[in-house]
Amino acid sequence: MYYTYILRSQKDKKQFVGLTKDIDTRFEQHNNGEVKSTKEFSPFSLLYYEACIHKDDAKIREKFFKTQKGRLFLKKRLKSYFEQG
């Protein structure tokens, strides 16, 4: 399985989109400051993830989540989460 995931920085509430084959290990890497692009924004919450059988499908979702339409999709999909704060 390949996972497309959304992290939310607990520091400044920024969101980060990624792709991995091992979501648990990758989440730990982000929180331990082992990922250069997100190091300064840790700790993180895992906000959302989707699983795909094929890597190409997960890449398509990753690209989608980085677009305006993808951000709007997440906002609607996670409406209750964002309403709580």
PyMOL Python script that loads the backbone (N, CA, C, O; Angstrom):
from pymol import cmd

cmd.read_pdbstr("""\
ATOM      1  N   MET A   1       0.840  -1.186   0.000  1.00  0.00           N
ATOM      2  CA  MET A   1       0.000   0.000   0.000  1.00  0.00           C
ATOM      3  C   MET A   1       0.885   1.248   0.000  1.00  0.00           C
ATOM      4  O   MET A   1       1.994   1.245   0.533  1.00  0.00           O
ATOM      5  N   TYR A   2       0.370   2.300  -0.605  1.00  0.00           N
ATOM      6  CA  TYR A   2       1.021   3.611  -0.606  1.00  0.00           C
ATOM      7  C   TYR A   2       0.049   4.595   0.020  1.00  0.00           C
ATOM      8  O   TYR A   2      -1.153   4.558  -0.242  1.00  0.00           O
ATOM      9  N   TYR A   3       0.582   5.461   0.837  1.00  0.00           N
ATOM     10  CA  TYR A   3      -0.254   6.388   1.586  1.00  0.00           C
ATOM     11  C   TYR A   3       0.053   7.832   1.208  1.00  0.00           C
ATOM     12  O   TYR A   3       1.208   8.258   1.177  1.00  0.00           O
ATOM     13  N   THR A   4      -1.002   8.558   0.927  1.00  0.00           N
ATOM     14  CA  THR A   4      -0.913  10.003   0.782  1.00  0.00           C
ATOM     15  C   THR A   4      -1.427  10.561   2.099  1.00  0.00           C
ATOM     16  O   THR A   4      -2.495  10.173   2.573  1.00  0.00           O
ATOM     17  N   TYR A   5      -0.663  11.473   2.685  1.00  0.00           N
ATOM     18  CA  TYR A   5      -1.029  11.939   4.022  1.00  0.00           C
ATOM     19  C   TYR A   5      -0.930  13.461   4.137  1.00  0.00           C
ATOM     20  O   TYR A   5      -0.218  14.122   3.380  1.00  0.00           O
ATOM     21  N   ILE A   6      -1.662  13.981   5.097  1.00  0.00           N
ATOM     22  CA  ILE A   6      -1.651  15.400   5.408  1.00  0.00           C
ATOM     23  C   ILE A   6      -1.246  15.542   6.869  1.00  0.00           C
ATOM     24  O   ILE A   6      -1.873  14.964   7.757  1.00  0.00           O
ATOM     25  N   LEU A   7      -0.206  16.307   7.104  1.00  0.00           N
ATOM     26  CA  LEU A   7       0.230  16.610   8.467  1.00  0.00           C
ATOM     27  C   LEU A   7      -0.151  18.036   8.794  1.00  0.00           C
ATOM     28  O   LEU A   7      -0.234  18.882   7.904  1.00  0.00           O
ATOM     29  N   ARG A   8      -0.381  18.303  10.053  1.00  0.00           N
ATOM     30  CA  ARG A   8      -0.645  19.672  10.498  1.00  0.00           C
ATOM     31  C   ARG A   8       0.326  19.992  11.624  1.00  0.00           C
ATOM     32  O   ARG A   8       0.401  19.284  12.628  1.00  0.00           O
ATOM     33  N   SER A   9       1.060  21.067  11.433  1.00  0.00           N
ATOM     34  CA  SER A   9       2.030  21.486  12.432  1.00  0.00           C
ATOM     35  C   SER A   9       1.293  21.984  13.671  1.00  0.00           C
ATOM     36  O   SER A   9       0.380  22.804  13.576  1.00  0.00           O
ATOM     37  N   GLN A  10       1.695  21.485  14.815  1.00  0.00           N
ATOM     38  CA  GLN A  10       1.107  21.960  16.070  1.00  0.00           C
ATOM     39  C   GLN A  10       1.692  23.318  16.444  1.00  0.00           C
ATOM     40  O   GLN A  10       1.143  24.028  17.287  1.00  0.00           O
ATOM     41  N   LYS A  11       2.795  23.669  15.821  1.00  0.00           N
ATOM     42  CA  LYS A  11       3.460  24.938  16.079  1.00  0.00           C
ATOM     43  C   LYS A  11       2.716  26.111  15.449  1.00  0.00           C
ATOM     44  O   LYS A  11       2.381  27.083  16.127  1.00  0.00           O
ATOM     45  N   ASP A  12       2.461  26.009  14.138  1.00  0.00           N
ATOM     46  CA  ASP A  12       1.864  27.141  13.430  1.00  0.00           C
ATOM     47  C   ASP A  12       0.664  26.778  12.555  1.00  0.00           C
ATOM     48  O   ASP A  12       0.189  27.606  11.778  1.00  0.00           O
ATOM     49  N   LYS A  13       0.175  25.545  12.679  1.00  0.00           N
ATOM     50  CA  LYS A  13      -1.029  25.065  11.980  1.00  0.00           C
ATOM     51  C   LYS A  13      -0.842  24.915  10.471  1.00  0.00           C
ATOM     52  O   LYS A  13      -1.833  24.716   9.768  1.00  0.00           O
ATOM     53  N   LYS A  14       0.370  25.000   9.944  1.00  0.00           N
ATOM     54  CA  LYS A  14       0.609  24.771   8.528  1.00  0.00           C
ATOM     55  C   LYS A  14       0.359  23.303   8.217  1.00  0.00           C
ATOM     56  O   LYS A  14       0.543  22.426   9.061  1.00  0.00           O
ATOM     57  N   GLN A  15      -0.069  23.062   6.969  1.00  0.00           N
ATOM     58  CA  GLN A  15      -0.330  21.696   6.539  1.00  0.00           C
ATOM     59  C   GLN A  15       0.713  21.260   5.519  1.00  0.00           C
ATOM     60  O   GLN A  15       1.168  22.058   4.698  1.00  0.00           O
ATOM     61  N   PHE A  16       1.085  19.990   5.579  1.00  0.00           N
ATOM     62  CA  PHE A  16       2.071  19.419   4.680  1.00  0.00           C
ATOM     63  C   PHE A  16       1.513  18.136   4.088  1.00  0.00           C
ATOM     64  O   PHE A  16       0.891  17.334   4.784  1.00  0.00           O
ATOM     65  N   VAL A  17       1.742  17.955   2.802  1.00  0.00           N
ATOM     66  CA  VAL A  17       1.255  16.789   2.074  1.00  0.00           C
ATOM     67  C   VAL A  17       2.440  15.897   1.737  1.00  0.00           C
ATOM     68  O   VAL A  17       3.497  16.388   1.341  1.00  0.00           O
ATOM     69  N   GLY A  18       2.268  14.591   1.893  1.00  0.00           N
ATOM     70  CA  GLY A  18       3.349  13.669   1.575  1.00  0.00           C
ATOM     71  C   GLY A  18       2.838  12.342   1.063  1.00  0.00           C
ATOM     72  O   GLY A  18       1.635  12.084   1.019  1.00  0.00           O
ATOM     73  N   LEU A  19       3.794  11.503   0.676  1.00  0.00           N
ATOM     74  CA  LEU A  19       3.520  10.184   0.129  1.00  0.00           C
ATOM     75  C   LEU A  19       4.531   9.215   0.723  1.00  0.00           C
ATOM     76  O   LEU A  19       5.720   9.524   0.795  1.00  0.00           O
ATOM     77  N   THR A  20       4.071   8.056   1.143  1.00  0.00           N
ATOM     78  CA  THR A  20       4.971   7.072   1.747  1.00  0.00           C
ATOM     79  C   THR A  20       4.414   5.670   1.600  1.00  0.00           C
ATOM     80  O   THR A  20       3.235   5.476   1.305  1.00  0.00           O
ATOM     81  N   LYS A  21       5.275   4.710   1.808  1.00  0.00           N
ATOM     82  CA  LYS A  21       4.850   3.306   1.824  1.00  0.00           C
ATOM     83  C   LYS A  21       4.650   2.841   3.272  1.00  0.00           C
ATOM     84  O   LYS A  21       3.926   1.877   3.519  1.00  0.00           O
ATOM     85  N   ASP A  22       5.285   3.517   4.217  1.00  0.00           N
ATOM     86  CA  ASP A  22       5.196   3.160   5.641  1.00  0.00           C
ATOM     87  C   ASP A  22       4.794   4.407   6.430  1.00  0.00           C
ATOM     88  O   ASP A  22       5.649   5.194   6.836  1.00  0.00           O
ATOM     89  N   ILE A  23       3.515   4.576   6.640  1.00  0.00           N
ATOM     90  CA  ILE A  23       3.017   5.815   7.238  1.00  0.00           C
ATOM     91  C   ILE A  23       3.460   6.000   8.690  1.00  0.00           C
ATOM     92  O   ILE A  23       3.728   7.124   9.113  1.00  0.00           O
ATOM     93  N   ASP A  24       3.538   4.915   9.453  1.00  0.00           N
ATOM     94  CA  ASP A  24       3.950   5.036  10.856  1.00  0.00           C
ATOM     95  C   ASP A  24       5.389   5.531  10.975  1.00  0.00           C
ATOM     96  O   ASP A  24       5.676   6.445  11.749  1.00  0.00           O
ATOM     97  N   THR A  25       6.283   4.927  10.213  1.00  0.00           N
ATOM     98  CA  THR A  25       7.694   5.334  10.251  1.00  0.00           C
ATOM     99  C   THR A  25       7.859   6.760   9.747  1.00  0.00           C
ATOM    100  O   THR A  25       8.611   7.544  10.326  1.00  0.00           O
ATOM    101  N   ARG A  26       7.159   7.098   8.671  1.00  0.00           N
ATOM    102  CA  ARG A  26       7.291   8.448   8.104  1.00  0.00           C
ATOM    103  C   ARG A  26       6.772   9.499   9.085  1.00  0.00           C
ATOM    104  O   ARG A  26       7.369  10.568   9.217  1.00  0.00           O
ATOM    105  N   PHE A  27       5.688   9.213   9.762  1.00  0.00           N
ATOM    106  CA  PHE A  27       5.149  10.143  10.758  1.00  0.00           C
ATOM    107  C   PHE A  27       6.167  10.369  11.876  1.00  0.00           C
ATOM    108  O   PHE A  27       6.375  11.501  12.311  1.00  0.00           O
ATOM    109  N   GLU A  28       6.796   9.294  12.335  1.00  0.00           N
ATOM    110  CA  GLU A  28       7.839   9.420  13.358  1.00  0.00           C
ATOM    111  C   GLU A  28       9.010  10.257  12.851  1.00  0.00           C
ATOM    112  O   GLU A  28       9.549  11.083  13.587  1.00  0.00           O
ATOM    113  N   GLN A  29       9.405  10.047  11.602  1.00  0.00           N
ATOM    114  CA  GLN A  29      10.504  10.821  11.027  1.00  0.00           C
ATOM    115  C   GLN A  29      10.177  12.307  11.016  1.00  0.00           C
ATOM    116  O   GLN A  29      11.029  13.131  11.347  1.00  0.00           O
ATOM    117  N   HIS A  30       8.966  12.651  10.645  1.00  0.00           N
ATOM    118  CA  HIS A  30       8.561  14.060  10.652  1.00  0.00           C
ATOM    119  C   HIS A  30       8.630  14.621  12.073  1.00  0.00           C
ATOM    120  O   HIS A  30       9.174  15.704  12.286  1.00  0.00           O
ATOM    121  N   ASN A  31       8.091  13.900  13.029  1.00  0.00           N
ATOM    122  CA  ASN A  31       8.061  14.395  14.409  1.00  0.00           C
ATOM    123  C   ASN A  31       9.425  14.424  15.079  1.00  0.00           C
ATOM    124  O   ASN A  31       9.642  15.199  16.010  1.00  0.00           O
ATOM    125  N   ASN A  32      10.351  13.584  14.614  1.00  0.00           N
ATOM    126  CA  ASN A  32      11.700  13.562  15.172  1.00  0.00           C
ATOM    127  C   ASN A  32      12.639  14.551  14.484  1.00  0.00           C
ATOM    128  O   ASN A  32      13.824  14.608  14.812  1.00  0.00           O
ATOM    129  N   GLY A  33      12.121  15.327  13.535  1.00  0.00           N
ATOM    130  CA  GLY A  33      12.942  16.311  12.843  1.00  0.00           C
ATOM    131  C   GLY A  33      13.891  15.711  11.825  1.00  0.00           C
ATOM    132  O   GLY A  33      14.900  16.328  11.484  1.00  0.00           O
ATOM    133  N   GLU A  34      13.587  14.521  11.336  1.00  0.00           N
ATOM    134  CA  GLU A  34      14.450  13.827  10.380  1.00  0.00           C
ATOM    135  C   GLU A  34      14.134  14.164   8.925  1.00  0.00           C
ATOM    136  O   GLU A  34      14.830  13.704   8.020  1.00  0.00           O
ATOM    137  N   VAL A  35      13.100  14.958   8.693  1.00  0.00           N
ATOM    138  CA  VAL A  35      12.710  15.339   7.332  1.00  0.00           C
ATOM    139  C   VAL A  35      13.047  16.814   7.158  1.00  0.00           C
ATOM    140  O   VAL A  35      12.471  17.678   7.819  1.00  0.00           O
ATOM    141  N   LYS A  36      13.976  17.085   6.271  1.00  0.00           N
ATOM    142  CA  LYS A  36      14.516  18.435   6.104  1.00  0.00           C
ATOM    143  C   LYS A  36      13.429  19.498   5.852  1.00  0.00           C
ATOM    144  O   LYS A  36      13.466  20.581   6.437  1.00  0.00           O
ATOM    145  N   SER A  37      12.476  19.179   4.987  1.00  0.00           N
ATOM    146  CA  SER A  37      11.470  20.175   4.597  1.00  0.00           C
ATOM    147  C   SER A  37      10.491  20.533   5.712  1.00  0.00           C
ATOM    148  O   SER A  37       9.856  21.586   5.652  1.00  0.00           O
ATOM    149  N   THR A  38      10.354  19.680   6.725  1.00  0.00           N
ATOM    150  CA  THR A  38       9.382  19.946   7.788  1.00  0.00           C
ATOM    151  C   THR A  38      10.016  20.091   9.168  1.00  0.00           C
ATOM    152  O   THR A  38       9.320  20.321  10.157  1.00  0.00           O
ATOM    153  N   LYS A  39      11.325  19.958   9.228  1.00  0.00           N
ATOM    154  CA  LYS A  39      12.045  19.911  10.496  1.00  0.00           C
ATOM    155  C   LYS A  39      11.665  21.045  11.447  1.00  0.00           C
ATOM    156  O   LYS A  39      11.429  20.803  12.631  1.00  0.00           O
ATOM    157  N   GLU A  40      11.603  22.269  10.947  1.00  0.00           N
ATOM    158  CA  GLU A  40      11.359  23.422  11.814  1.00  0.00           C
ATOM    159  C   GLU A  40       9.906  23.576  12.254  1.00  0.00           C
ATOM    160  O   GLU A  40       9.593  24.447  13.066  1.00  0.00           O
ATOM    161  N   PHE A  41       9.016  22.736  11.724  1.00  0.00           N
ATOM    162  CA  PHE A  41       7.596  22.879  12.017  1.00  0.00           C
ATOM    163  C   PHE A  41       7.050  21.813  12.974  1.00  0.00           C
ATOM    164  O   PHE A  41       5.867  21.845  13.314  1.00  0.00           O
ATOM    165  N   SER A  42       7.884  20.880  13.409  1.00  0.00           N
ATOM    166  CA  SER A  42       7.411  19.812  14.297  1.00  0.00           C
ATOM    167  C   SER A  42       7.126  20.369  15.685  1.00  0.00           C
ATOM    168  O   SER A  42       7.700  21.384  16.077  1.00  0.00           O
ATOM    169  N   PRO A  43       6.260  19.724  16.414  1.00  0.00           N
ATOM    170  CA  PRO A  43       5.605  18.426  16.218  1.00  0.00           C
ATOM    171  C   PRO A  43       4.378  18.536  15.310  1.00  0.00           C
ATOM    172  O   PRO A  43       3.865  19.622  15.038  1.00  0.00           O
ATOM    173  N   PHE A  44       3.935  17.370  14.857  1.00  0.00           N
ATOM    174  CA  PHE A  44       2.822  17.285  13.922  1.00  0.00           C
ATOM    175  C   PHE A  44       1.703  16.399  14.442  1.00  0.00           C
ATOM    176  O   PHE A  44       1.897  15.526  15.288  1.00  0.00           O
ATOM    177  N   SER A  45       0.521  16.665  13.897  1.00  0.00           N
ATOM    178  CA  SER A  45      -0.623  15.765  14.037  1.00  0.00           C
ATOM    179  C   SER A  45      -0.866  15.184  12.654  1.00  0.00           C
ATOM    180  O   SER A  45      -0.714  15.871  11.644  1.00  0.00           O
ATOM    181  N   LEU A  46      -1.246  13.906  12.617  1.00  0.00           N
ATOM    182  CA  LEU A  46      -1.631  13.308  11.350  1.00  0.00           C
ATOM    183  C   LEU A  46      -3.092  13.677  11.133  1.00  0.00           C
ATOM    184  O   LEU A  46      -3.983  13.175  11.818  1.00  0.00           O
ATOM    185  N   LEU A  47      -3.319  14.555  10.176  1.00  0.00           N
ATOM    186  CA  LEU A  47      -4.640  15.110   9.950  1.00  0.00           C
ATOM    187  C   LEU A  47      -5.515  14.183   9.102  1.00  0.00           C
ATOM    188  O   LEU A  47      -6.714  14.052   9.350  1.00  0.00           O
ATOM    189  N   TYR A  48      -4.906  13.539   8.095  1.00  0.00           N
ATOM    190  CA  TYR A  48      -5.691  12.759   7.141  1.00  0.00           C
ATOM    191  C   TYR A  48      -4.745  11.863   6.349  1.00  0.00           C
ATOM    192  O   TYR A  48      -3.592  12.223   6.116  1.00  0.00           O
ATOM    193  N   TYR A  49      -5.236  10.696   5.936  1.00  0.00           N
ATOM    194  CA  TYR A  49      -4.469   9.878   4.997  1.00  0.00           C
ATOM    195  C   TYR A  49      -5.393   9.021   4.165  1.00  0.00           C
ATOM    196  O   TYR A  49      -6.515   8.712   4.565  1.00  0.00           O
ATOM    197  N   GLU A  50      -4.899   8.643   3.001  1.00  0.00           N
ATOM    198  CA  GLU A  50      -5.604   7.748   2.106  1.00  0.00           C
ATOM    199  C   GLU A  50      -4.630   6.660   1.683  1.00  0.00           C
ATOM    200  O   GLU A  50      -3.434   6.911   1.535  1.00  0.00           O
ATOM    201  N   ALA A  51      -5.134   5.470   1.492  1.00  0.00           N
ATOM    202  CA  ALA A  51      -4.319   4.341   1.048  1.00  0.00           C
ATOM    203  C   ALA A  51      -4.657   3.992  -0.394  1.00  0.00           C
ATOM    204  O   ALA A  51      -5.823   3.979  -0.789  1.00  0.00           O
ATOM    205  N   CYS A  52      -3.610   3.708  -1.179  1.00  0.00           N
ATOM    206  CA  CYS A  52      -3.756   3.281  -2.569  1.00  0.00           C
ATOM    207  C   CYS A  52      -2.907   2.038  -2.796  1.00  0.00           C
ATOM    208  O   CYS A  52      -1.849   1.878  -2.187  1.00  0.00           O
ATOM    209  N   ILE A  53      -3.365   1.184  -3.652  1.00  0.00           N
ATOM    210  CA  ILE A  53      -2.603  -0.016  -3.979  1.00  0.00           C
ATOM    211  C   ILE A  53      -1.413   0.327  -4.877  1.00  0.00           C
ATOM    212  O   ILE A  53      -0.327  -0.228  -4.710  1.00  0.00           O
ATOM    213  N   HIS A  54      -1.618   1.229  -5.817  1.00  0.00           N
ATOM    214  CA  HIS A  54      -0.570   1.585  -6.778  1.00  0.00           C
ATOM    215  C   HIS A  54       0.048   2.948  -6.433  1.00  0.00           C
ATOM    216  O   HIS A  54      -0.655   3.894  -6.078  1.00  0.00           O
ATOM    217  N   LYS A  55       1.348   3.019  -6.545  1.00  0.00           N
ATOM    218  CA  LYS A  55       2.076   4.248  -6.236  1.00  0.00           C
ATOM    219  C   LYS A  55       1.626   5.408  -7.127  1.00  0.00           C
ATOM    220  O   LYS A  55       1.496   6.538  -6.657  1.00  0.00           O
ATOM    221  N   ASP A  56       1.390   5.132  -8.399  1.00  0.00           N
ATOM    222  CA  ASP A  56       0.965   6.194  -9.316  1.00  0.00           C
ATOM    223  C   ASP A  56      -0.353   6.833  -8.877  1.00  0.00           C
ATOM    224  O   ASP A  56      -0.536   8.042  -9.025  1.00  0.00           O
ATOM    225  N   ASP A  57      -1.260   6.035  -8.343  1.00  0.00           N
ATOM    226  CA  ASP A  57      -2.533   6.581  -7.857  1.00  0.00           C
ATOM    227  C   ASP A  57      -2.301   7.478  -6.641  1.00  0.00           C
ATOM    228  O   ASP A  57      -2.924   8.532  -6.515  1.00  0.00           O
ATOM    229  N   ALA A  58      -1.418   7.063  -5.762  1.00  0.00           N
ATOM    230  CA  ALA A  58      -1.103   7.873  -4.576  1.00  0.00           C
ATOM    231  C   ALA A  58      -0.431   9.186  -4.981  1.00  0.00           C
ATOM    232  O   ALA A  58      -0.681  10.223  -4.367  1.00  0.00           O
ATOM    233  N   LYS A  59       0.414   9.149  -6.003  1.00  0.00           N
ATOM    234  CA  LYS A  59       1.066  10.375  -6.491  1.00  0.00           C
ATOM    235  C   LYS A  59       0.043  11.362  -7.038  1.00  0.00           C
ATOM    236  O   LYS A  59       0.157  12.570  -6.835  1.00  0.00           O
ATOM    237  N   ILE A  60      -0.954  10.832  -7.734  1.00  0.00           N
ATOM    238  CA  ILE A  60      -2.016  11.690  -8.274  1.00  0.00           C
ATOM    239  C   ILE A  60      -2.765  12.378  -7.135  1.00  0.00           C
ATOM    240  O   ILE A  60      -3.065  13.569  -7.215  1.00  0.00           O
ATOM    241  N   ARG A  61      -3.063  11.632  -6.081  1.00  0.00           N
ATOM    242  CA  ARG A  61      -3.759  12.222  -4.931  1.00  0.00           C
ATOM    243  C   ARG A  61      -2.879  13.266  -4.233  1.00  0.00           C
ATOM    244  O   ARG A  61      -3.370  14.315  -3.814  1.00  0.00           O
ATOM    245  N   GLU A  62      -1.585  12.977  -4.109  1.00  0.00           N
ATOM    246  CA  GLU A  62      -0.665  13.927  -3.490  1.00  0.00           C
ATOM    247  C   GLU A  62      -0.672  15.246  -4.268  1.00  0.00           C
ATOM    248  O   GLU A  62      -0.759  16.321  -3.674  1.00  0.00           O
ATOM    249  N   LYS A  63      -0.582  15.159  -5.578  1.00  0.00           N
ATOM    250  CA  LYS A  63      -0.615  16.375  -6.404  1.00  0.00           C
ATOM    251  C   LYS A  63      -1.943  17.107  -6.240  1.00  0.00           C
ATOM    252  O   LYS A  63      -1.975  18.335  -6.154  1.00  0.00           O
ATOM    253  N   PHE A  64      -3.037  16.348  -6.197  1.00  0.00           N
ATOM    254  CA  PHE A  64      -4.357  16.951  -6.034  1.00  0.00           C
ATOM    255  C   PHE A  64      -4.455  17.732  -4.725  1.00  0.00           C
ATOM    256  O   PHE A  64      -4.966  18.852  -4.712  1.00  0.00           O
ATOM    257  N   PHE A  65      -3.973  17.154  -3.629  1.00  0.00           N
ATOM    258  CA  PHE A  65      -4.068  17.816  -2.329  1.00  0.00           C
ATOM    259  C   PHE A  65      -3.245  19.103  -2.262  1.00  0.00           C
ATOM    260  O   PHE A  65      -3.457  19.929  -1.374  1.00  0.00           O
ATOM    261  N   LYS A  66      -2.321  19.274  -3.182  1.00  0.00           N
ATOM    262  CA  LYS A  66      -1.504  20.484  -3.217  1.00  0.00           C
ATOM    263  C   LYS A  66      -2.140  21.586  -4.059  1.00  0.00           C
ATOM    264  O   LYS A  66      -1.591  22.683  -4.161  1.00  0.00           O
ATOM    265  N   THR A  67      -3.295  21.300  -4.663  1.00  0.00           N
ATOM    266  CA  THR A  67      -3.998  22.299  -5.465  1.00  0.00           C
ATOM    267  C   THR A  67      -5.078  22.988  -4.625  1.00  0.00           C
ATOM    268  O   THR A  67      -5.406  22.538  -3.527  1.00  0.00           O
ATOM    269  N   GLN A  68      -5.617  24.071  -5.151  1.00  0.00           N
ATOM    270  CA  GLN A  68      -6.709  24.767  -4.473  1.00  0.00           C
ATOM    271  C   GLN A  68      -7.916  23.855  -4.312  1.00  0.00           C
ATOM    272  O   GLN A  68      -8.542  23.836  -3.252  1.00  0.00           O
ATOM    273  N   LYS A  69      -8.248  23.098  -5.354  1.00  0.00           N
ATOM    274  CA  LYS A  69      -9.379  22.168  -5.271  1.00  0.00           C
ATOM    275  C   LYS A  69      -9.140  21.105  -4.199  1.00  0.00           C
ATOM    276  O   LYS A  69     -10.060  20.718  -3.478  1.00  0.00           O
ATOM    277  N   GLY A  70      -7.904  20.642  -4.105  1.00  0.00           N
ATOM    278  CA  GLY A  70      -7.571  19.649  -3.097  1.00  0.00           C
ATOM    279  C   GLY A  70      -7.697  20.200  -1.692  1.00  0.00           C
ATOM    280  O   GLY A  70      -8.186  19.512  -0.797  1.00  0.00           O
ATOM    281  N   ARG A  71      -7.262  21.432  -1.489  1.00  0.00           N
ATOM    282  CA  ARG A  71      -7.395  22.062  -0.168  1.00  0.00           C
ATOM    283  C   ARG A  71      -8.863  22.262   0.194  1.00  0.00           C
ATOM    284  O   ARG A  71      -9.250  22.084   1.349  1.00  0.00           O
ATOM    285  N   LEU A  72      -9.677  22.631  -0.788  1.00  0.00           N
ATOM    286  CA  LEU A  72     -11.119  22.791  -0.538  1.00  0.00           C
ATOM    287  C   LEU A  72     -11.762  21.438  -0.212  1.00  0.00           C
ATOM    288  O   LEU A  72     -12.621  21.356   0.666  1.00  0.00           O
ATOM    289  N   PHE A  73     -11.350  20.381  -0.913  1.00  0.00           N
ATOM    290  CA  PHE A  73     -11.844  19.039  -0.630  1.00  0.00           C
ATOM    291  C   PHE A  73     -11.564  18.678   0.827  1.00  0.00           C
ATOM    292  O   PHE A  73     -12.454  18.205   1.533  1.00  0.00           O
ATOM    293  N   LEU A  74     -10.328  18.902   1.277  1.00  0.00           N
ATOM    294  CA  LEU A  74      -9.962  18.572   2.659  1.00  0.00           C
ATOM    295  C   LEU A  74     -10.746  19.403   3.662  1.00  0.00           C
ATOM    296  O   LEU A  74     -11.160  18.904   4.708  1.00  0.00           O
ATOM    297  N   LYS A  75     -10.942  20.660   3.338  1.00  0.00           N
ATOM    298  CA  LYS A  75     -11.701  21.537   4.238  1.00  0.00           C
ATOM    299  C   LYS A  75     -13.130  21.021   4.418  1.00  0.00           C
ATOM    300  O   LYS A  75     -13.662  21.037   5.527  1.00  0.00           O
ATOM    301  N   LYS A  76     -13.744  20.567   3.334  1.00  0.00           N
ATOM    302  CA  LYS A  76     -15.095  20.012   3.409  1.00  0.00           C
ATOM    303  C   LYS A  76     -15.087  18.641   4.073  1.00  0.00           C
ATOM    304  O   LYS A  76     -15.945  18.341   4.903  1.00  0.00           O
ATOM    305  N   ARG A  77     -14.120  17.815   3.708  1.00  0.00           N
ATOM    306  CA  ARG A  77     -14.032  16.446   4.232  1.00  0.00           C
ATOM    307  C   ARG A  77     -13.797  16.430   5.730  1.00  0.00           C
ATOM    308  O   ARG A  77     -14.290  15.550   6.436  1.00  0.00           O
ATOM    309  N   LEU A  78     -13.042  17.407   6.213  1.00  0.00           N
ATOM    310  CA  LEU A  78     -12.674  17.476   7.625  1.00  0.00           C
ATOM    311  C   LEU A  78     -13.365  18.640   8.330  1.00  0.00           C
ATOM    312  O   LEU A  78     -12.819  19.227   9.264  1.00  0.00           O
ATOM    313  N   LYS A  79     -14.553  18.959   7.878  1.00  0.00           N
ATOM    314  CA  LYS A  79     -15.299  20.109   8.391  1.00  0.00           C
ATOM    315  C   LYS A  79     -15.412  20.095   9.915  1.00  0.00           C
ATOM    316  O   LYS A  79     -15.149  21.112  10.556  1.00  0.00           O
ATOM    317  N   SER A  80     -15.793  18.975  10.500  1.00  0.00           N
ATOM    318  CA  SER A  80     -15.948  18.894  11.951  1.00  0.00           C
ATOM    319  C   SER A  80     -14.633  19.193  12.666  1.00  0.00           C
ATOM    320  O   SER A  80     -14.614  19.879  13.688  1.00  0.00           O
ATOM    321  N   TYR A  81     -13.542  18.674  12.122  1.00  0.00           N
ATOM    322  CA  TYR A  81     -12.216  18.909  12.727  1.00  0.00           C
ATOM    323  C   TYR A  81     -11.900  20.407  12.770  1.00  0.00           C
ATOM    324  O   TYR A  81     -11.486  20.930  13.804  1.00  0.00           O
ATOM    325  N   PHE A  82     -12.098  21.089  11.642  1.00  0.00           N
ATOM    326  CA  PHE A  82     -11.764  22.496  11.572  1.00  0.00           C
ATOM    327  C   PHE A  82     -12.723  23.366  12.386  1.00  0.00           C
ATOM    328  O   PHE A  82     -12.329  24.428  12.868  1.00  0.00           O
ATOM    329  N   GLU A  83     -13.953  22.938  12.544  1.00  0.00           N
ATOM    330  CA  GLU A  83     -14.914  23.689  13.354  1.00  0.00           C
ATOM    331  C   GLU A  83     -14.559  23.633  14.835  1.00  0.00           C
ATOM    332  O   GLU A  83     -14.851  24.568  15.581  1.00  0.00           O
ATOM    333  N   GLN A  84     -13.923  22.529  15.267  1.00  0.00           N
ATOM    334  CA  GLN A  84     -13.544  22.385  16.681  1.00  0.00           C
ATOM    335  C   GLN A  84     -12.312  23.201  17.021  1.00  0.00           C
ATOM    336  O   GLN A  84     -12.063  23.482  18.193  1.00  0.00           O
ATOM    337  N   GLY A  85     -11.546  23.581  16.030  1.00  0.00           N
ATOM    338  CA  GLY A  85     -10.406  24.428  16.334  1.00  0.00           C
ATOM    339  C   GLY A  85      -9.146  23.862  15.908  1.00  0.00           C
ATOM    340  O   GLY A  85      -8.096  24.476  16.103  1.00  0.00           O
TER     341      GLY A  85
END
""", "prot")
cmd.dss("prot")
cmd.show_as("cartoon", "prot")
cmd.util.cbc("prot")
cmd.orient("prot")
